[in-house]
Amino acid sequence: MDETVKNLRANAVIRIDGSIVPIAFKLFLGLMEQISAVKNKGTVSVFLDESESPFASVMKQGSNNERINLVLNKSREWKPSRKYKRITLEPWHTGDLRATVPANYKAMKQAFKLCHEWKDAKEFHKPTTTVLGTRKGIRRRPRPPE
């Protein structure tokens, strides 16, 4: 862990329009602002692509300011092509991909590369399941008889 992260107090956060981001992740926010527009909604910072649709969301994890959760929006069934060893990738409850990013320089760079990879793939990726986990195009109930 970086020495600067060890010295941060529990209240060392940036508050932007109600969104809470640890100061250690200021570098990550700066990198993301280069490739996207940032919208702060409540406790979540949302990154928008050129079509103004969200492609990633960031939220603080826990109370220790040492990690953030990065959710890649609408990434159901998408698999990143690279191996990211410094961040933890796992499915989010909606089927999207979630990355847990620790507060160190190399992990933030890998998280930025992951976001960039997802942003480039998003416009061509068509998931076959909905957020609720059902297959797209399959009706749950038959049509009523005419």
KATAMO-V39460 format. One record per backbone hydrogen bond with DSSP energy under -1.0 kcal/mol. CO is the residue of the C=O (numbers start at 1). NH is the residue of the N-H. If there is no record, write none. Layout:
co->CO nh->NH
co->CO nh->NH
This chain:
co->2 nh->6
co->3 nh->7
co->5 nh->8
co->9 nh->12
co->11 nh->13
co->12 nh->23
co->14 nh->21
co->16 nh->19
co->19 nh->16
co->21 nh->14
co->22 nh->25
co->23 nh->26
co->25 nh->29
co->26 nh->30
co->27 nh->31
co->28 nh->32
co->29 nh->33
co->32 nh->36
co->37 nh->48
co->39 nh->46
co->41 nh->44
co->44 nh->41
co->45 nh->58
co->46 nh->39
co->47 nh->55
co->47 nh->56
co->48 nh->37
co->49 nh->52
co->53 nh->49
co->56 nh->47
co->57 nh->71
co->58 nh->45
co->59 nh->69
co->66 nh->103
co->67 nh->61
co->68 nh->101
co->69 nh->59
co->70 nh->99
co->71 nh->57
co->72 nh->75
co->75 nh->78
co->88 nh->100
co->90 nh->98
co->92 nh->95
co->96 nh->92
co->97 nh->72
co->98 nh->90
co->99 nh->70
co->100 nh->88
co->101 nh->68
co->102 nh->104
co->104 nh->108
co->105 nh->109
co->106 nh->110
co->107 nh->111
co->108 nh->112
co->109 nh->113
co->110 nh->114
co->111 nh->115
co->112 nh->116
co->113 nh->117
co->114 nh->118
co->115 nh->119
co->116 nh->120
co->117 nh->121
co->118 nh->122
co->121 nh->124
co->121 nh->125
co->128 nh->136
co->130 nh->133
co->134 nh->130
co->135 nh->138
